[in-house]
Structures are given as C-alpha cells and as structure tokens.
Amino acid sequence: MIQKKDKNALRKVRHDRVRKKIAGTPERPRLNVYRSLNHIYVQLIDDVAGHTVASASSMEAALKAKADELNKVGMAKEVGKLLAQRAAEKGYKTVVFDRGGYVYTGRVAAIAEGAREGGLEF
C-alpha cells in the first residue's frame, strides 16, 4: 500500500529544491519564512558565515499587543515591517526572499509586502 505524504513533508521537499538555488551572502542575506498554525517567524540569514543577522516573529511582546486587532495576515505584514526595521538598523537594504516552500499567498505574501514597505528590496 502506498502512503500519502503529509503537506509538511511535501513542503520540505519544495524547500530543499529551492535552497539548492538560493543562498544568503554577507551583503545580501536570505529572508527565511517559517509559518506555524498560529504564528509566523522570519529571519535574515548569512549562509556564508552561518548565522542569523536579524529576526522577528508574531510572538514578540511588541506585536502581541496588536494581536487582538489584527488577523493572521495583518500580523504577518507587521512582522515583515519589524524585520525590515531591524535590518535597516544593521545596514542591510537588499535581501534574497526564501518562502520556505510555502505558496506565495496570504501570510507569506504579507511578510514580503511588509518588508518592502519597511524598505527592503528583493
């Protein structure tokens, strides 16, 4: 009997395929997205050095205060803006967008839109 793979396993396959082609550099880090059922997390990663430059998530105290008035997509946009602000403080203007194997709609697209509004280019 053939077993059906779950959605997350298929997402990981897509993510691995994309990661072969893109990588973050010290000048242009990779903006990585992880989406859980209730929260969203983003990181700027320098793959050459192997460390996280900046990060933001919907679980931070600054954003949890807005959680009651925003839906998940609105919260994702705010997370993108917060990451863009932190990246600008560290001197980063351009990034490589890594959607993590997720479809580019909803919260993933809102992250990108918020980051662009915050001043990041990709």
Order of alpha helices (4+ residues) and beta strands (2+ residues): alpha-beta-beta-beta-alpha-alpha-beta-alpha
